[in-house]
Amino acid sequence: MIQDMTSGNPTKLIVKFAIPLLIGNVFQQLYNISDIIIVGRLIGVNALAAVGASAPVYFVLLLITLGFTGGLTVITAQEFGAKNEAGVRKSVVHSLVASMVLSLLMTIIMQLYMTQLLRIMNVPQEILPDAVLFIRVLCGGLVLIVGYNLLSFFMRALGDSRTPLYFLIFSSILNILLNLLFIYVFKLGVVGSALGTITAISISVVACIIYIGKKFPILHLTRKDWKFDFATFKKHLNIAVPMSVQFSIIALGLMIIQSVCNSFGPEVIAAFTSALRIEQLATQPLVALGLAVATYTAQNFGAGMVSRIRRGVFVCSLISLGFSVFIALVVRFGGENMIQIFLDEENRNIINTAKDYLNISTLFYFFLGQIFIFRNALQGMGRAQIPLLASIVELLMRSLAAIYLAKQLGYIGICYASPIAWVGAALVVDTGYWLTIRKLKNKYRQNHVKWQENRFHLSGRGSVSPLHSSTPAE
């Protein structure tokens, strides 16, 4: 259902919007976890290590596409907030064109250079063939993955977070069933896992297109809407490209950590993979809250409601703080039991290695939560440069920490790399957000004063200034 977030209680709107996002993200992570469980238990530790070693490459591609499609639909949400239906459809067309070009280029590049990339990442030779096979099959479906993400972002840009949730639940359940079919019944190994993902997403894309055609008349495109406009295309890319680069930089840092981790052998890779899956699941409330803030901010920015943005973001920052503390306590004291879902008790050394990472990272969840809030708020306002700077800081700190501390402390040094990067990135986006809001508020005051002066001047001649329409609403 379409939701206008420019009126009503900001906290209720954001939380209501975030709940379906949270449920959907949890289902997505449960699929990822079930995939690891199926691979680890039905195929073996080496297969689990192969999927884990190649996962950062897929994660990079996924983050690039998420950043790109999310950036494109920021314009869609802003046009919707401004009540410009023709602008919404124009945004949809240019987003589709840009996404298709990106997905095709990425598919070609990955298919050509996948083996070389995994070797650069120090993937052990005994698991390299399975790692290459797994990621190549996934990359073969990149066009579908990009299409699914874009369709979901279109619906969220219009304030509908429930429908993408239903499709995500459907896709996740179907994915699990297909993985069991391809791996357990057809004995396709790691290829079965990748095929299950691509098949489930293909079906979901078709279902999304049919549903949007029936339930979203605002997105019904006409021949006039398909007229290409370079200025509009550039406007979309001005947000989408920095967001995509920002996400890719973050993912690059994770790849560097993974490459350092790979040098410690299959058992450490399996432990690190298990710990990251638990962390990704546990921190989904922080992710969902950030995504809700992005849509809320974009719609209100399009409507010119600066103070409303500030109020909503402040409350969400406090909510994120509470979630961060609660999640950290749950993971810290229940992490070992969670890890045992992936691995048998006989792999005690691997379980302890995974637990070491969780014990360290949970101390820094507060910083991660603040990154999600302020980064998404800035992106919703179209201010992609500050999050991009933060991602560069995050990359440098994560990479230097992983390389240096791994030499000094071994595996424990790797465990500190991401937390150190979170601290640096949080300081950048927090500071950037408050400076941006202050600048926007000052601009609003100046515009309001000018409007009052002009109105007072013209009122003596019996007319009222038309400038009021350009003054941000509060």
Secondary structure, DSSP 8 states (H G I E B T S, - for coil): -----SSS-HHHHHHHHHHHHHHHHHHHHHHHHHHHHHHHHHT-HHHHHHHHHHHHHHHHHHHHHHHHHHHHHHHHHHHHHTT-HHHHHHHHHHHHHHHHHHHHHHHHHHHHHHHHHHHHTT--TTTHHHHHHHHHHHHTTHHHHHHHHHHHHHHHHTT--HHHHHHHHHHHHHHHHHHHIIIIIS--THHHHHHHHHHHHHHHHHHHHHHHHHH-GGG---TGGG---HHHHHHHHHHHHHHHHHHHHHHHHHHHHHHHHHTT-HHHHHHHHHHHHHHHHHTHHHHHHHHHHHHHHHHHHHTT-HHHHHHHHHHHHHHHHHHHHHHHHHHHHHHHHHHTTTS-GGGHHHHHHHHHHHHHHGGGHHHHHHHHHHHHHHHHTT--HHHHHHHHHHHHHHHHHHHHHHHHHTHHHHHTHHHHHHHHHHHHHHHHHHHHHHHHHHHHHHHHHHHHHHHHHHHTTT---GGGGGS---
